[in-house]
Amino acid sequence: MTAKAMLATAREDLGLTGRPNRITRDYAKRNGAEFLAVAWCQMSITWWARRSDNTDAVLPRGDRAYTVWSAEDGERLGRWHAGTVANIKKYCKPGAVIYFDWAFSDRIAAIDHVGLVEKVLPDGRVQTIEGNTGDACKRRVRSADVIAGFWNPDYEEDDVSAKDVWTYEIPVTYGSKENPEWQARNVLVNHGEHLRKIEAKLDAMNATIKTLAEALAARDAAIDADALLDRIRTEIENVSVRLDVGK
């Protein structure tokens, strides 16, 4: 049972439109033909959980087609969090089941819609995958004002491997408005490039200093080139030098 598998399964349905569809047909087979043409946002969560081997974590009381009952399942498990910015930033994780109330309340009884959290954004919004949004499966970005609450299913603790961590996006000080977050692997690559530029400038500086010291020694036999180099290096170590290595 992993959040990674849950999200991978949900991504397979991006672009699915209309009803009946494979999600409503699968649910109707087990629960009745009346589900073929009704709202299918919660049925999507059920479908993704069943197909990704996450039924125990996401569907603790079995199939759900009604958002309120699904939210109550999370509440009974003690995993429910109201949809405030503070709660989203502190507790919400990829793979969380998240619920919306278009009337802007945090009441479970008022829930209108549900989705699956794909990413938690730095400002407290979330990027989701949702079934039955405009009668299609799409990615959405939602803010706390319409989020009634969420809960994190009991996925396996080792869900995120060291390999997965490299794909996570984090804010970077040298990002842009268009690209404020980079994957961890790209941040490290960027840092490596900066360090290599610094090393190249230091090597060039040392080579220049050595050449100057040797030239001075050649002109004046009283000058000890090695002693002069040592003195210059000592002086450099005692000051802070800002290297303009660019981006």
N, C-alpha and C positions, 0 to 999 in steps of 0.2 A: 504494500500500500504506500504509494508515494505521490506527493504533489506534482512531481515532474511528470509522472505517467498521466495523471488527471489532466494536466494542462496540455500535454501532447495530444491526448485524445480529443480535447475540446478544439484544438487548432485544426484538426482534420475536418471539422464541420463548418469552418469559416466559409461564408458564401452560400450556405444552404438556405433555400428560400421556400416560402409557401407551405401549405398544409393540405392534406396529410403529407407527411414526409417520413423518412426512415425513423426519426425519433418518436413521432406520435404513433406510427404503426407498431413499433416495438412495444411501446407502453400499452397500447390498446390490446395487443395479443394477451397480455397478462391481466389487464384490469378492466377491459370492456371497450366496445366500439365507440362509445360516446367520447373517448379521448382522442379520436382521430383528427378532429377539427377544432379542438379548443386551444386556449393559450398554452404554449409549450415551453415557456422559459424554465419552469421547475422540472418539467420532463427532461429537458436538456441536461440538467445537473444529474438526474437519475441515470440517464443514458451514458454520460461520461463516466460516472462512478462505476457502473456495471461493466462497461467495456474496458476500464483500466484496472480492474481488480481492486477497487476502492469502496466496495459496498459497505463493509464493516465500519469504515471511517466516516463516510459521507452520508450513508443511509442507515443509521443505527436502528431505525424502526421500519425499515423496508422502503419500497417505492414511494415516491412523493411526486404529486402533480400540483399540490397546493402550497404556495410559498410560506404561508403562515405556519403550517404544520412543520415544514422543514426548519424554519427558524426556531420553533418551539423545541424541536429535537436538540438543536445546539444549546438552547437555554437549559434544558433538563440535564445536559451533560456538564453544565457549569462553564461553558465555553463562549457564551454570548457576550458581545461588547456593543454598546450603543454606538451609533455612527457619528461620533465627534471627531474633529481633526486630531485631537490629542490621542484618542484611542486608536485611530487609524495609524498614526505615526508610531505608536508604541507597540501595538499588538498585531496589526494586520500583516499577513504574510501571503506570498504567492500560493495559490491553491485554496485560499479562504473562500467560503460561500458568503456572498454579500447581497444584502436586500435593500430595496429602494421603496420609498414612499413619496409619491409625487406631491403630496400635501405637506412635505417638509417636517414630518414628525419622526421621533425615534420609537414609535410604538409598534410592537410586533403585530398587533391586530390590524394595523393600517397598511401593512406591506402590500405593494402592488406588483413588484417585479423582482427578479433575482439574477445574479450573474456569478461568474467565477473570477477571482482576482488573479490577474496575470502579473501585474507589477504595482508596487506602491511607490508613488511619486513623492519627491522631497517636500512638496507643499501640502501634503495630506490628501491629495486626490488619488484615485486609483485608475489603472488601466485594466479593463475587464474583457472577458469574452462572454457574450450573452446570446442565448437563444431567444427567438421571438421578440427581437427588437426591430420594429418595422417589418415584422413577419419574416425575419431573416436571422441568421447567426452572424454577428459582427463584433468587432472590437469597439469598445466605447471608453471614454475617459469621463469619470463621474466625480463630483465634488461632494463634500460632507453634507451640504444642505439637503440633498435628496437621498442620502444614505441613512436608512433606519437603523442598521446594525449589521453585524457580521459574526461569523465564528470560524475558527481554524479547526478543521477535522484532525483527528488523531493519526496523522500520517507517521510513517516510520521516521525515527530521529535522524537516521543517516540518509535521509532523502536527498540532501544536497551534498554531493561529493566534492572533493577538492577540484576535480575537473570542471564541475558546474560553476564553481565560484568565479572562474575566470570569465564567464559570460555575463556576470552581473554588471549592471551599469551604475556608476557612482558619480557624484558631482565632482568636477575638477575646476580648480581656480583659473586655469587658462582655457576653459571652454568658452563657447560662444552662445549667443541667444538661440541660435538655430540648433546647436549641438552642445548643450550644457553638461551632458553626462556621457562618460565613456565607459566601455567595458574595462574590467580590471586588467586584462591582458594588454589592452591598448595603452592604459596609463603607465604600466611598467615599461612597455616598449618606448614610450615617449620619454620617460625618465632616463632610460638607457641612452637614448640619442643625445639628451642634454649632457649626460656625464661624459660621453665620448667626445663631444664638442669641447667641453671643459678640459679634458685630458689633452686633446690636440693643441689647444691654446697654451696650456702649461708646458707641454713639450717644446712648442715653438719658442716660448719665452725663455726656457732654460737653455735652449740651443743658442739663442741670441746673446744671452748673458755670458755663456761660455766663450763664444766667439769674440765678444768685446774684451773679456778678461785676457784671453790669449793674445789678442792684438796689442793690448796695453803692455803686457809682459814682453812682447817682442820688441817694442819700442823702448822699453826701460828695463834693463836687466835687474834693477833693484826691486822690481815688482814680482812677488810670488803669486802666480796665476791661481794655484790651488787655494792659497790662503784668502785671496781676494774673492774667489767663488764661494768659499765657506762663509765669509763675512756677509756677502750679498744674500745668500740663502737665509742666514740667520735674521737679517733685517726684514726680509720678506715674510718670514714666519711670524714676525711681531706686528704685522699690520694686516688689515682686512682688505682684500682686493675684490672688487665687483667685476666679474667677467660678463661682457655683453655677448652671450652666445646665441641670442635670438630664439625663435621657436622652431 
